[in-house]
Amino acid sequence: MNGHELVSSPARRPQTAATDSNHFVLTFENNRFASELFGQFDQNLKLLEQRLQVDARARGNSVTISGDVTATSQARRALDYLYDRVQKGASVEASDVEGAIRMAVAADDQLQLPTMERKAKLSMTQISTRKKTIAARTPTQDAYMRALERSELVFGVGPAGTGKTYLAVAHAAQLLERGAVDRIILSRPAVEAGERLGFLPGDMKDKVDPYLRPLYDALYDMIPGDKVERAITAGVIEIAPLAFMRGRTLANAAVILDEAQNTTSMQMKMFLTRLGENARMMITGDPSQVDLPRGVKSGLVEALHILKGVEGISVVRFSDADVVRHPLVGRIVRAYDSQYAVHQESEEADR
């Protein structure tokens, strides 16, 4: 994407017994794995039914899928992928089922050319740390994770709940564990404190902790808590308010700037020019949630315009379709975006 936007002994594969184009039976050799796949009271199958409008009926270690030919194919690929996860010792939560369904549907949506073939299996990019393995749950997340692997500077922009910050922290943790970088640097503009943190109680960590809590939460998901604390004490994980970055060169580090929409133009330029040898920068933000004073231009918005097409920089744009929190969050984002568009049209009409 450079320069562009954009365990137990293994069980055998599930066997498919086709009866007609819209109806098939999947049989799993391992009863325990099948039970984990179906979920408590078959809740994962019920979610599959709801999202794909198919009928999924479990009996023992088999499940019968009926419905539209495209939907049943998507259901089969989703179940096949999730069964692989169970075989590898991973749990299957509702969010994993949602992700598998999204990816199966997206794979079909991308079949625009007659020469393209429908893949028999889903392939999702993963980030693995000692504590957790995360798989992409939407096509945009997949593109983002690939961009993080390839590019030295990646912008992840879009609404809340799309996983852009969480995945950036996961990638940074993975780089640290691999030995690809020596440290992780977390930064955020403290707009609420006006970047004047001196009046807040405690040492520097105490002062900025409230602003970096989402980054901390993600870190603790990837790295055991005692190791996080030791790494912070040793300076391997550094908490660096954006205002204190000036004059530094950040080398051999994975550097994350979160809530970047609240940087000014000068702050963003200053941050971008801190990039040192063997460093990776990940910048996340939501241009629709700028908290800067009226009339102050967002450094993130400006940077996206100025740096468009620059080699070595990847920009991945998330939308409400990529929200992986509660489904209601996606609908809330769409409602606000719709209202914002109406407001913008009204303002332009008044000019």
Rosetta blueprint (number, residue, H / E / L):
1 M L
2 N L
3 G L
4 H L
5 E L
6 L L
7 V L
8 S L
9 S L
10 P L
11 A L
12 R L
13 R L
14 P L
15 Q E
16 T E
17 A E
18 A E
19 T E
20 D E
21 S L
22 N L
23 H E
24 F E
25 V E
26 L E
27 T E
28 F L
29 E L
30 N L
31 N H
32 R H
33 F H
34 A H
35 S H
36 E H
37 L H
38 F H
39 G L
40 Q H
41 F H
42 D H
43 Q H
44 N H
45 L H
46 K H
47 L H
48 L H
49 E H
50 Q H
51 R H
52 L H
53 Q L
54 V L
55 D E
56 A E
57 R E
58 A E
59 R E
60 G L
61 N L
62 S E
63 V E
64 T E
65 I E
66 S E
67 G L
68 D L
69 V H
70 T H
71 A H
72 T H
73 S H
74 Q H
75 A H
76 R H
77 R H
78 A H
79 L H
80 D H
81 Y H
82 L H
83 Y H
84 D H
85 R H
86 V H
87 Q H
88 K L
89 G L
90 A L
91 S L
92 V L
93 E L
94 A H
95 S H
96 D H
97 V H
98 E H
99 G H
100 A H
101 I H
102 R H
103 M H
104 A H
105 V H
106 A H
107 A H
108 D H
109 D H
110 Q L
111 L L
112 Q L
113 L L
114 P L
115 T L
116 M L
117 E L
118 R L
119 K L
120 A L
121 K L
122 L L
123 S L
124 M L
125 T L
126 Q E
127 I E
128 S E
129 T L
130 R L
131 K L
132 K L
133 T E
134 I E
135 A E
136 A L
137 R L
138 T L
139 P H
140 T H
141 Q H
142 D H
143 A H
144 Y H
145 M H
146 R H
147 A H
148 L H
149 E H
150 R H
151 S L
152 E L
153 L E
154 V E
155 F E
156 G E
157 V E
158 G L
159 P L
160 A L
161 G L
162 T L
163 G L
164 K H
165 T H
166 Y H
167 L H
168 A H
169 V H
170 A H
171 H H
172 A H
173 A H
174 Q H
175 L H
176 L H
177 E H
178 R H
179 G L
180 A L
181 V L
182 D L
183 R E
184 I E
185 I E
186 L E
187 S E
188 R L
189 P L
190 A L
191 V H
192 E H
193 A H
194 G L
195 E L
196 R L
197 L L
198 G L
199 F L
200 L L
201 P L
202 G L
203 D L
204 M H
205 K H
206 D H
207 K H
208 V H
209 D H
210 P H
211 Y H
212 L H
213 R H
214 P H
215 L H
216 Y H
217 D H
218 A H
219 L H
220 Y H
221 D H
222 M H
223 I L
224 P L
225 G H
226 D H
227 K H
228 V H
229 E H
230 R H
231 A H
232 I H
233 T H
234 A H
235 G L
236 V L
237 I E
238 E E
239 I E
240 A L
241 P L
242 L H
243 A H
244 F H
245 M L
246 R L
247 G L
248 R L
249 T L
250 L E
251 A L
252 N L
253 A E
254 A E
255 V E
256 I E
257 L E
258 D L
259 E L
260 A H
261 Q H
262 N H
263 T L
264 T L
265 S H
266 M H
267 Q H
268 M H
269 K H
270 M H
271 F H
272 L H
273 T L
274 R L
275 L E
276 G L
277 E L
278 N L
279 A L
280 R E
281 M E
282 M E
283 I E
284 T E
285 G E
286 D L
287 P L
288 S L
289 Q L
290 V L
291 D L
292 L L
293 P L
294 R L
295 G L
296 V L
297 K L
298 S L
299 G H
300 L H
301 V H
302 E H
303 A H
304 L H
305 H H
306 I H
307 L L
308 K L
309 G L
310 V L
311 E L
312 G L
313 I E
314 S E
315 V E
316 V E
317 R E
318 F L
319 S L
320 D H
321 A H
322 D H
323 V L
324 V L
325 R L
326 H L
327 P H
328 L H
329 V H
330 G H
331 R H
332 I H
333 V H
334 R H
335 A H
336 Y H
337 D H
338 S H
339 Q H
340 Y H
341 A H
342 V H
343 H H
344 Q H
345 E H
346 S H
347 E H
348 E H
349 A H
350 D H
351 R L
